[in-house]
Structures are given as C-alpha cells and as structure tokens.
C-alpha cells in the first residue's frame, strides 16, 4: 500500500509519497497560507491530489502543529493560531472523501526517528522537540503511545520551578518557559541587555554572563529530562527541533541529566535526530 504523509508547518506544507518499503517516490512543498484556515485546507487537498494521481489506493496521515482534543475533536495547543478550535481532521476528511490519521509534530517526529531514524534500534523511545516550544512523544516498539487523553510525553509543561516564569498554558514555571528557544533568548537579554538569536549566543559563552546562561540552561535541561527518565526509563532519548543542533547538549547536557536521575546506573543514550526537518512528513506516513 502506498503512503502519503503531509507535514503542516508554520511556514511550509510538505507532502511525500512513499511505497510499501518506505522509499520516497515523490515530494512536494508549498508555502503555508498565512492566517487562512480555508487556504490551508485547500493546499493540503491540492498536495494530496497531486501525490495520489493514478494511485489505486493509499493511506494518508497528517502531521499538525497542535493536538486534536479528545474531548471536542477540535485542534488545540497550536502555534499556527488560525488552526485553533478548527475541526481540521473532519474538514479534510469531508473534502478528500477519505479517512485520515492525524498527530501532532512531536509525536510524528518521535515515530519517524524510532522507526527509520536515530533511535530505530531501540524499543522504548522518548522523542524531544526543543525549538519554539518544548514537546515530546513516546513510541513503544515502533507504535505511538498517545496516552489516555492524547497528552503522553508533554514534558514541556511539567513544572520545573514552582511560581516560576508564566506560561501561555496558564501555569507557572513550565519547562518550556526555561529551555525553549525564545525563553533562552529572553534569559540572555535579561543577563546582557542584548537581543540575540541562539546560534549567535552559543558562539560566545565563555564570559561571565555566558557561563551563567549556559549553566542555568544545563541545570534546567538536566532536571527536565531526569524527571522523564525517572518516570519512563526509556531505552533512548532523541532530540529534535532547532536547539538539537547545540553540541554541548550531548556532552555537558547529558552529564547534567545523568547527575539528577534517581539511580546508581544511568546510561540512557541521548541521540541527535537523523531525519532533520523531514521527520514530520515521514512520521505522518506511518502514524
Ligand atoms: Zn506551560
């Protein structure tokens, strides 16, 4: 059976067609219409039509920013705001006349890396997105574990500091408010008065402010993931998102995690993703 996967991102929508052995047959990208829900639905359906030309049958999965609420069937927790509160799964199914599978980007990322990427040799995989937000997903023996209410793996909103930084979710002190890209950039600004992006910041962190910034980052990263290991004890953790390119996460970051786990033996591999930006679209094919 052919598989079509769609990755709906904030700036682009990517579609891919795979054959039975997961070989790439065709790949198309279009820009995401800005603040235009109907435009997004139309573009996705255009991509599916293009990719499915002359196919006898196929499965279709869509990777979305945000999660379909089990309570309402509507999309929630999305940084592509025009999608919030929309019945995107149902609208696409009606337009395409076909059942689709839909999962959030952290879950698609984890599924792809655990099946065909960096963590393919491990049974229980915890996938981490460290970027604009902080997300996570759990895959057990190549199957996604969404949890009773679809929130399994959402470590980004574990409380790290009681009464800490305010979070858009309504709580305070969430992991995401300390180690997402924007939070780390804010912290740099607080320390130095300068507005800089992460790649610039990490090029020059040997001075006092830089050391402070990095050591806080490593402490928060360490406590956040050590909590995950204490609960889940996964066979591997794989990192994705823009911040996963930071090399010291795999050395000092890993040490910081290990030092905080409740065990005399910690050897959980913390791996860099292999599929990069393509994890979402591959994951969508195999939901
Ligand atoms: Zn939160």
Boltz pocket constraint, residues with backbone or C-beta under 6 A from the ligand:
constraints:
  - pocket:
      binder: B
      contacts: [[A, 156], [A, 157], [A, 167], [A, 168], [A, 169], [A, 170], [A, 171], [A, 174], [A, 176]]
      max_distance: 6.0
